[in-house]
Structure formats: C-alpha cells, structure tokens
Amino acid sequence: MLSINIHEAKAKLSEYLAAVEAGETVQICRRNVPVAEIVPLRQPRKEPRPVGLACDSDYEIPASFFEPLPDELLKAFNGELPDPLLDNLDAPAELQAAETRVAYKK
C-alpha cells in the first residue's frame, strides 16, 4: 500500500492512478494522518456466475426448474391460502381451551 500526502497526490495523480489500475491501494494522508484510500474497482465477471452449489458437480439443472410455479403453490407463498398451522385459531375459544388442558399421567 502506498501512503502519500495530499500535495503529492495532486502533483502526481496520473502516476498513482496507474498504480491503482495495476492493483495497488493508495492511501492519502493529511499531515501524515490517513483520510482516504484509492482502491481498484472489481472487474466484472467474464462468464456468468454458476447457479447454486452444484457448479463443480456434473449435475444438470432441468429446464422445468425455470418454469413458473403452479397457481396453488404461488397462492400459498403469497399468503392467499389459509395457513394449515393456524387453522385452529378459527375454532371456538372453549374448544381451544379444552385442547390445551390435556392431563398427563405421572
């Protein structure tokens, strides 16, 4: 990492930008106290990112994976169908109370 003062950065900016393009990090200081860093930008990928963790295996993702979901499943994900775990909340309060008072034998 290069550490330079502001005056030097102004005088030789093109040289430091060339160093940054080569992968170097340049730290700019004011009175020897760091105030900023110039770092190289990440280069975009040359090839598309692999899908999932199976990129190293010989597994092929079937074309059906990319097809739209069935309507019933979409409704369930969007909360348009009743929740099967919360269906008992619609039952009368006395029935719910009776279900919670289960006696266990010791």
RODO-2510 file (C-alpha; in nm, 4 decimals, decimal comma):
residues 106
     n   res          X          Y          Z
     1     m     0,0000     0,0000     0,0000
     2     l     0,1302     0,3413    -0,0938
     3     s     0,0846     0,6206     0,1595
     4     i     0,1086     0,9755     0,0221
     5     n     0,0239     1,3296     0,1306
     6     i    -0,2383     1,5416    -0,0446
     7     h     0,0162     1,7700    -0,2133
     8     e     0,1951     1,4703    -0,3654
     9     a    -0,1376     1,3191    -0,4764
    10     k    -0,2281     1,6420    -0,6584
    11     a     0,1115     1,6647    -0,8263
    12     k     0,1345     1,3007    -0,9421
    13     l    -0,2265     1,1852    -0,9648
    14     s    -0,1851     1,0118    -1,3022
    15     e     0,1072     0,8029    -1,1674
    16     y    -0,0958     0,6908    -0,8653
    17     l    -0,3974     0,6093    -1,0799
    18     a    -0,1733     0,3863    -1,2914
    19     a    -0,0615     0,2112    -0,9722
    20     v    -0,4246     0,1651    -0,8675
    21     e    -0,5077     0,0179    -1,2091
    22     a    -0,2247    -0,2305    -1,1512
    23     g    -0,3943    -0,3422    -0,8268
    24     e    -0,2166    -0,1215    -0,5730
    25     t    -0,4032     0,0620    -0,2941
    26     v    -0,3107     0,4275    -0,2388
    27     q    -0,3713     0,5881     0,0995
    28     i    -0,3981     0,9683     0,1007
    29     c    -0,2933     1,1479     0,4178
    30     r    -0,3314     1,4997     0,5553
    31     r    -0,0319     1,5827     0,7760
    32     n     0,0532     1,2098     0,7855
    33     v    -0,2946     1,1155     0,9111
    34     p    -0,4843     0,8880     0,6692
    35     v    -0,8044     1,0454     0,5338
    36     a    -0,8846     0,8420     0,2208
    37     e    -0,7953     0,5371     0,0174
    38     i    -0,7991     0,4866    -0,3555
    39     v    -0,8619     0,1199    -0,4322
    40     p    -0,9063    -0,0583    -0,7649
    41     l    -1,2605    -0,1432    -0,8706
    42     r    -1,3600    -0,5072    -0,9017
    43     q    -1,3589    -0,6230    -1,2582
    44     p    -1,6895    -0,7621    -1,3905
    45     r    -1,7127    -1,1368    -1,4448
    46     k    -1,6120    -1,2640    -1,7847
    47     e    -1,8518    -1,5598    -1,7628
    48     p    -2,1884    -1,5908    -1,5892
    49     r    -2,1956    -1,6955    -1,2252
    50     p    -2,2821    -2,0650    -1,1754
    51     v    -2,6228    -2,1411    -1,0259
    52     g    -2,6206    -2,2994    -0,6805
    53     l    -2,3532    -2,5064    -0,5136
    54     a    -2,3606    -2,7865    -0,7690
    55     c    -2,1413    -2,5948    -1,0128
    56     d    -1,8480    -2,8315    -0,9548
    57     s    -2,0501    -3,1497    -0,9997
    58     d    -2,1841    -3,2995    -1,3188
    59     y    -2,5428    -3,2248    -1,2171
    60     e    -2,7527    -3,0600    -1,4871
    61     i    -3,0368    -2,8322    -1,3775
    62     p    -3,3529    -2,9458    -1,5547
    63     a    -3,5397    -2,6960    -1,7710
    64     s    -3,8502    -2,7457    -1,5523
    65     f    -3,6647    -2,5653    -1,2704
    66     f    -3,7091    -2,2368    -1,4554
    67     e    -4,0789    -2,2886    -1,5364
    68     p    -4,3383    -2,0867    -1,3420
    69     l    -4,4782    -2,2403    -1,0215
    70     p    -4,8321    -2,3834    -1,0170
    71     d    -5,1052    -2,1374    -0,9146
    72     e    -5,1858    -2,3193    -0,5876
    73     l    -4,8235    -2,3060    -0,4768
    74     l    -4,7953    -1,9369    -0,5692
    75     k    -5,1101    -1,8614    -0,3672
    76     a    -4,9622    -2,0444    -0,0675
    77     f    -4,6353    -1,8482    -0,0892
    78     n    -4,8215    -1,5178    -0,1282
    79     g    -5,0406    -1,5870     0,1760
    80     e    -5,3620    -1,6152    -0,0243
    81     l    -5,4440    -1,9604     0,1192
    82     p    -5,5231    -2,0331     0,4850
    83     d    -5,2272    -2,1470     0,6916
    84     p    -5,2770    -2,5109     0,7939
    85     l    -5,0907    -2,4499     1,1206
    86     l    -5,3170    -2,1596     1,2170
    87     d    -5,6495    -2,3171     1,1175
    88     n    -5,7298    -2,3985     1,4827
    89     l    -5,7410    -2,0278     1,5633
    90     d    -6,0826    -2,0116     1,3972
    91     a    -6,2226    -2,2719     1,6411
    92     p    -6,4377    -2,1569     1,9370
    93     a    -6,2414    -2,0417     2,2427
    94     e    -6,3843    -2,3167     2,4681
    95     l    -6,2678    -2,5842     2,2233
    96     q    -5,9190    -2,4340     2,2139
    97     a    -5,9093    -2,4201     2,5940
    98     a    -6,0158    -2,7865     2,6160
    99     e    -5,7389    -2,8876     2,3760
   100     t    -5,4738    -2,7131     2,5858
   101     r    -5,5874    -2,8758     2,9141
   102     v    -5,4592    -3,2229     2,8364
   103     a    -5,3906    -3,4183     3,1535
   104     y    -5,0776    -3,6275     3,1648
   105     k    -5,0451    -3,9277     3,3932
   106     k    -4,7400    -3,9408     3,6134
***
